[in-house]
């Protein structure tokens, strides 16, 4: 292996500081481990290709969210070939280990419901869970603040209905 | 479970995420992008290599034959080749600007859709008009220039009728070619464009608030 260049080292450092962003996008937009790894690799390649153009005008995390979500959402061909599953084939291990069985079941239901949302809704949910403000969400997604609020309310209702359906097996 | 309750668990997972090592990163960066756009760019490059090899080889062969008919065939191929070069430059420019991964998601998708639609139109119309062009050029080369123009002299006044029949024949061939091209382009990009449009429509819609609890 060649010695990493200074730029590569800087990139690696920034990537590792924000690793969670990429991993979470991959969790939400993949159906299995293989998809997850493929998408992770694709996002890293896109981040690296764009790294030289990062001017620091936006926050690094905002820049990273944009690239990760653009890569995941644009990979439509791959998504359309996939079999539509009602339940994600994996649950993030680190999360599953940390909670008891009953809670894990609830989390699984929630993940399952999130997995059934549209690509756009998934992105909104993710940013919401990341505690991003609506201004930041607008900066990443390009959807107006007002529209995001309404969409978020709709998504919450939708998830509530879906998790209830899952819990009662309807 | 409510979405808000998932927030804390979601945040905790950050700490558990393992770092990427320099070796892993190096390995990933050596791999090629598998995105549809990266694949389209690579395909275009290989298409150029194949077309250039075939055309240069064939044109050189016809030129070295050094017969009048062959020279015109070489010229015909050169005209079609020049059109391909124009198509290549146009398609490359479109593919170069087809995505902006660092832009807002909505504007990136919008750029992708516009560029893809332009690409489809280019493919469709060029593919369709290539048929009459090739037929007319073949007519010119085949009937007028081969055999030192002997055949054209034999036709005399009938040339105009032959020409009309040929043009009609070219048009008849062009119409089904348009539909064949349309079907093929749709097969290649139809689902992608449809899905892009669907995502963009969802992003562009301004929903009417019906929920009373708007205190997010």
HADDOCK unambig.tbl for C-alpha pairs under 7 A between the chains (distance, minus, plus):
assign (segid A and resid 16 and name CA) (segid B and resid 19 and name CA) 5.43 0.50 0.50
assign (segid A and resid 16 and name CA) (segid B and resid 20 and name CA) 6.47 0.50 0.50
assign (segid A and resid 19 and name CA) (segid B and resid 19 and name CA) 6.85 0.50 0.50
assign (segid A and resid 20 and name CA) (segid B and resid 14 and name CA) 5.19 0.50 0.50
assign (segid A and resid 20 and name CA) (segid B and resid 17 and name CA) 6.21 0.50 0.50
assign (segid A and resid 41 and name CA) (segid B and resid 28 and name CA) 6.15 0.50 0.50
assign (segid A and resid 42 and name CA) (segid B and resid 33 and name CA) 6.06 0.50 0.50
assign (segid A and resid 42 and name CA) (segid B and resid 34 and name CA) 6.89 0.50 0.50
assign (segid A and resid 45 and name CA) (segid B and resid 29 and name CA) 5.98 0.50 0.50
assign (segid A and resid 45 and name CA) (segid B and resid 33 and name CA) 6.63 0.50 0.50
assign (segid A and resid 63 and name CA) (segid B and resid 102 and name CA) 6.31 0.50 0.50
assign (segid A and resid 66 and name CA) (segid B and resid 101 and name CA) 6.77 0.50 0.50
assign (segid A and resid 66 and name CA) (segid B and resid 102 and name CA) 5.77 0.50 0.50
assign (segid A and resid 66 and name CA) (segid B and resid 103 and name CA) 6.61 0.50 0.50
assign (segid A and resid 66 and name CA) (segid B and resid 104 and name CA) 6.18 0.50 0.50
assign (segid A and resid 66 and name CA) (segid B and resid 105 and name CA) 6.33 0.50 0.50
assign (segid A and resid 67 and name CA) (segid B and resid 101 and name CA) 5.01 0.50 0.50
assign (segid A and resid 67 and name CA) (segid B and resid 102 and name CA) 5.37 0.50 0.50
assign (segid A and resid 70 and name CA) (segid B and resid 101 and name CA) 5.69 0.50 0.50
assign (segid A and resid 70 and name CA) (segid B and resid 105 and name CA) 5.57 0.50 0.50
assign (segid A and resid 71 and name CA) (segid B and resid 101 and name CA) 7.00 0.50 0.50
assign (segid A and resid 75 and name CA) (segid B and resid 35 and name CA) 6.38 0.50 0.50
assign (segid A and resid 75 and name CA) (segid B and resid 36 and name CA) 6.92 0.50 0.50
assign (segid A and resid 76 and name CA) (segid B and resid 192 and name CA) 6.41 0.50 0.50
assign (segid A and resid 77 and name CA) (segid B and resid 192 and name CA) 6.29 0.50 0.50
assign (segid A and resid 94 and name CA) (segid B and resid 13 and name CA) 6.23 0.50 0.50
assign (segid A and resid 94 and name CA) (segid B and resid 16 and name CA) 5.84 0.50 0.50
assign (segid A and resid 95 and name CA) (segid B and resid 9 and name CA) 6.89 0.50 0.50
assign (segid A and resid 95 and name CA) (segid B and resid 13 and name CA) 5.80 0.50 0.50
assign (segid A and resid 106 and name CA) (segid B and resid 1 and name CA) 6.16 0.50 0.50
assign (segid A and resid 120 and name CA) (segid B and resid 199 and name CA) 6.90 0.50 0.50
assign (segid A and resid 129 and name CA) (segid B and resid 7 and name CA) 5.04 0.50 0.50
assign (segid A and resid 129 and name CA) (segid B and resid 10 and name CA) 6.71 0.50 0.50
assign (segid A and resid 130 and name CA) (segid B and resid 11 and name CA) 6.95 0.50 0.50
assign (segid A and resid 139 and name CA) (segid B and resid 104 and name CA) 6.55 0.50 0.50
assign (segid A and resid 140 and name CA) (segid B and resid 104 and name CA) 5.13 0.50 0.50
assign (segid A and resid 140 and name CA) (segid B and resid 105 and name CA) 6.50 0.50 0.50
assign (segid A and resid 141 and name CA) (segid B and resid 104 and name CA) 5.11 0.50 0.50
assign (segid A and resid 141 and name CA) (segid B and resid 105 and name CA) 4.71 0.50 0.50
assign (segid A and resid 141 and name CA) (segid B and resid 106 and name CA) 5.87 0.50 0.50
assign (segid A and resid 142 and name CA) (segid B and resid 104 and name CA) 5.18 0.50 0.50
assign (segid A and resid 142 and name CA) (segid B and resid 105 and name CA) 6.20 0.50 0.50
assign (segid A and resid 142 and name CA) (segid B and resid 106 and name CA) 5.30 0.50 0.50
assign (segid A and resid 142 and name CA) (segid B and resid 107 and name CA) 6.89 0.50 0.50
assign (segid A and resid 143 and name CA) (segid B and resid 203 and name CA) 6.49 0.50 0.50
assign (segid A and resid 147 and name CA) (segid B and resid 206 and name CA) 5.73 0.50 0.50
assign (segid A and resid 147 and name CA) (segid B and resid 207 and name CA) 6.35 0.50 0.50
assign (segid A and resid 150 and name CA) (segid B and resid 207 and name CA) 6.51 0.50 0.50
assign (segid A and resid 150 and name CA) (segid B and resid 209 and name CA) 5.76 0.50 0.50
assign (segid A and resid 153 and name CA) (segid B and resid 211 and name CA) 6.98 0.50 0.50
assign (segid A and resid 153 and name CA) (segid B and resid 214 and name CA) 7.00 0.50 0.50
assign (segid A and resid 156 and name CA) (segid B and resid 3 and name CA) 6.86 0.50 0.50
assign (segid A and resid 160 and name CA) (segid B and resid 2 and name CA) 6.92 0.50 0.50
